[in-house]
Structure formats: structure tokens, C-alpha cells
């Protein structure tokens, strides 16, 4: 749902798939995340899960 939201709002994003690139699991754990998706955007704190309230700020 997060990818769909970003695509529908014409927000460019880079997907880092933990199934295709398991090294990202360590990165997420090191940053305190235990669930996906994790969204990192310049100027906003990172968050996980489908968060329309936060995604709207990115789509701004």
C-alpha cells in the first residue's frame, strides 16, 4: 500500500527489497526497525508501516 500511495502521488522512491538484498535487514535492525516497510525521506523522521498521515507530508 505504501508503494501504491507513493506511485499514485507521483513521488519518486527507491525500493530496497530485503528479500532480494538481505544485507538491508542488518541496516534496519541497526536503526531500530523490526517491521517493514520502512520509509526514509529527507527532512522527516523515518517510520515504518503504511502511514498515510506521514506519506502525505512526503507527497506534499
N, CA, C and O of each residue as an XYZ file, in Angstrom:
240
protein
N       0.825     -1.189      0.000
C       0.000      0.000      0.000
C       0.871      1.254      0.000
O       0.507      2.269     -0.595
N       2.012      1.182      0.663
C       2.910      2.338      0.686
C       3.433      2.641     -0.712
O       3.430      3.795     -1.139
N       3.879      1.619     -1.421
C       4.364      1.816     -2.785
C       3.263      2.373     -3.676
O       3.503      3.275     -4.478
N       2.065      1.839     -3.537
C       0.943      2.312     -4.351
C       0.658      3.781     -4.058
O       0.463      4.568     -4.985
N       0.631      4.160     -2.781
C       0.376      5.546     -2.396
C       1.411      6.471     -3.038
O       1.055      7.479     -3.648
N       2.688      6.126     -2.898
C       3.738      6.969     -3.450
C       3.631      7.072     -4.969
O       3.787      8.157     -5.530
N       3.368      5.963     -5.629
C       3.216      5.970     -7.084
C       2.024      6.811     -7.523
O       2.123      7.595     -8.466
N       0.903      6.645     -6.841
C      -0.305      7.406     -7.201
C      -0.134      8.902     -6.983
O      -0.828      9.704     -7.608
N       0.792      9.285     -6.093
C       1.039     10.703     -5.830
C       2.311     11.200     -6.520
O       2.848     12.257     -6.189
N       2.776     10.407     -7.488
C       3.937     10.774     -8.313
C       5.176     11.113     -7.481
O       5.915     12.045     -7.800
N       5.390     10.351     -6.423
C       6.571     10.525     -5.584
C       7.611      9.499     -6.026
O       7.360      8.294     -6.000
N       8.777      9.989     -6.429
C       9.847      9.070     -6.804
C      10.409      8.432     -5.538
O      10.555      9.092     -4.509
N      10.722      7.145     -5.625
C      11.280      6.445     -4.467
C      12.192      5.331     -4.939
O      12.101      4.858     -6.072
N      13.063      4.932     -4.046
C      13.955      3.812     -4.292
C      13.535      2.679     -3.374
O      13.502      2.835     -2.153
N      13.220      1.555     -3.958
C      12.829      0.393     -3.164
C      14.063     -0.442     -2.856
O      14.855     -0.754     -3.745
N      14.212     -0.791     -1.605
C      15.285     -1.685     -1.177
C      14.622     -2.925     -0.582
O      14.190     -2.918      0.571
N      14.549     -3.956     -1.361
C      13.821     -5.164     -1.014
C      14.693     -6.090     -0.170
O      15.756     -6.527     -0.611
N      14.233     -6.389      1.055
C      15.036     -7.237      1.945
C      15.077     -8.694      1.489
O      15.965     -9.440      1.899
N      14.140     -9.105      0.657
C      14.179    -10.474      0.143
C      15.251    -10.616     -0.932
O      15.908    -11.653     -1.028
N      15.424     -9.579     -1.732
C      16.433     -9.606     -2.790
C      17.805     -9.180     -2.276
O      18.829     -9.607     -2.811
N      17.830     -8.342     -1.244
C      19.075     -7.835     -0.680
C      19.035     -7.973      0.844
O      18.748     -7.005      1.547
N      19.319     -9.168      1.352
C      19.202     -9.409      2.792
C      20.122     -8.546      3.654
O      19.901     -8.441      4.861
N      21.141     -7.928      3.069
C      22.013     -7.055      3.861
C      21.257     -5.854      4.423
O      21.704     -5.248      5.397
N      20.135     -5.507      3.834
C      19.341     -4.393      4.345
C      18.680     -4.721      5.687
O      18.325     -3.812      6.437
N      18.515     -5.993      5.990
C      17.932     -6.381      7.277
C      18.800     -5.860      8.419
O      18.285     -5.325      9.400
N      20.101     -6.016      8.291
C      21.023     -5.517      9.320
C      20.917     -4.012      9.448
O      20.906     -3.487     10.562
N      20.838     -3.310      8.334
C      20.702     -1.855      8.352
C      19.453     -1.449      9.133
O      19.503     -0.556      9.979
N      18.336     -2.111      8.843
C      17.076     -1.775      9.519
C      17.160     -2.072     11.011
O      16.733     -1.262     11.833
N      17.704     -3.218     11.357
C      17.857     -3.571     12.786
C      18.754     -2.572     13.499
O      18.467     -2.163     14.624
N      19.845     -2.181     12.842
C      20.772     -1.212     13.436
C      20.101      0.133     13.710
O      20.533      0.887     14.582
N      19.044      0.423     12.957
C      18.315      1.681     13.128
C      17.034      1.498     13.954
O      16.203      2.402     14.031
N      16.888      0.323     14.566
C      15.792      0.090     15.500
C      14.490     -0.389     14.887
O      13.473     -0.448     15.579
N      14.495     -0.730     13.619
C      13.255     -1.189     12.969
C      13.161     -2.702     12.999
O      14.152     -3.406     12.807
N      11.943     -3.196     13.246
C      11.710     -4.632     13.263
C      10.586     -5.030     12.318
O      10.188     -6.194     12.274
N      10.075     -4.064     11.565
C       8.988     -4.329     10.624
C       9.225     -3.513      9.360
O       9.949     -2.518      9.378
N       8.621     -3.934      8.285
C       8.701     -3.214      7.016
C       7.293     -2.914      6.530
O       6.360     -3.586      6.970
N       7.090     -1.963      5.664
C       8.112     -1.147      5.023
C       8.616     -0.041      5.934
O       7.908      0.440      6.819
N       9.855      0.345      5.692
C      10.449      1.494      6.371
C      10.575      2.590      5.331
O      11.043      2.353      4.217
N      10.158      3.782      5.698
C      10.237      4.917      4.784
C      11.201      5.935      5.373
O      11.052      6.367      6.516
N      12.185      6.304      4.576
C      13.127      7.354      4.946
C      13.000      8.460      3.913
O      13.089      8.206      2.711
N      12.793      9.675      4.372
C      12.671     10.823      3.479
C      13.419     11.998      4.079
O      13.414     12.197      5.294
N      14.045     12.754      3.241
C      14.805     13.910      3.690
C      13.916     14.874      4.473
O      12.829     15.242      4.028
N      14.397     15.271      5.638
C      13.682     16.248      6.438
C      12.598     15.695      7.344
O      11.962     16.450      8.079
N      12.378     14.388      7.302
C      11.357     13.763      8.148
C      11.960     12.575      8.886
O      12.866     11.918      8.374
N      11.457     12.296     10.092
C      11.945     11.099     10.775
C      11.490      9.837     10.033
O      10.388      9.796      9.486
N      12.335      8.821     10.018
C      11.975      7.555      9.377
C      10.830      6.913     10.144
O      10.695      7.104     11.353
N      10.007      6.150      9.435
C       8.883      5.454     10.050
C       8.651      4.150      9.321
O       9.167      3.934      8.225
N       7.862      3.274      9.947
C       7.550      2.002      9.304
C       6.047      1.839      9.197
O       5.276      2.498      9.894
N       5.648      0.935      8.298
C       4.234      0.646      8.099
C       3.578      1.609      7.124
O       4.196      2.565      6.656
N       2.329      1.338      6.832
C       1.554      2.211      5.949
C       1.003      3.352      6.783
O       0.091      3.155      7.586
N       1.552      4.541      6.597
C       1.205      5.715      7.386
C       0.764      6.847      6.457
O       1.576      7.710      6.122
N      -0.497      6.864      6.035
C      -0.957      7.905      5.120
C      -0.687      9.316      5.636
O      -0.414     10.216      4.842
N      -0.757      9.524      6.954
C      -0.509     10.849      7.509
C       0.923     11.300      7.214
O       1.150     12.463      6.880
N       1.877     10.394      7.334
C       3.270     10.725      7.056
C       3.555     10.752      5.559
O       4.313     11.598      5.086
N       2.959      9.845      4.823
C       3.161      9.800      3.377
C       2.643     11.062      2.700
O       3.213     11.520      1.710
N       1.563     11.621      3.235
C       1.021     12.866      2.688
C       2.042     13.997      2.820
O       2.128     14.854      1.942
N       2.808     14.008      3.897
C       3.856     15.019      4.067
C       4.930     14.887      2.995
O       5.461     15.888      2.515
N       5.245     13.665      2.626
C       6.243     13.422      1.580
C       5.692     13.846      0.230
O       6.400     14.443     -0.580
N       4.410     13.530     -0.011
C       3.792     13.839     -1.299
C       3.556     15.333     -1.465
O       3.455     15.839     -2.583
N       3.470     16.039     -0.320
C       3.219     17.454     -0.195
C       3.200     18.216     -1.418
O       2.992     19.429     -1.387
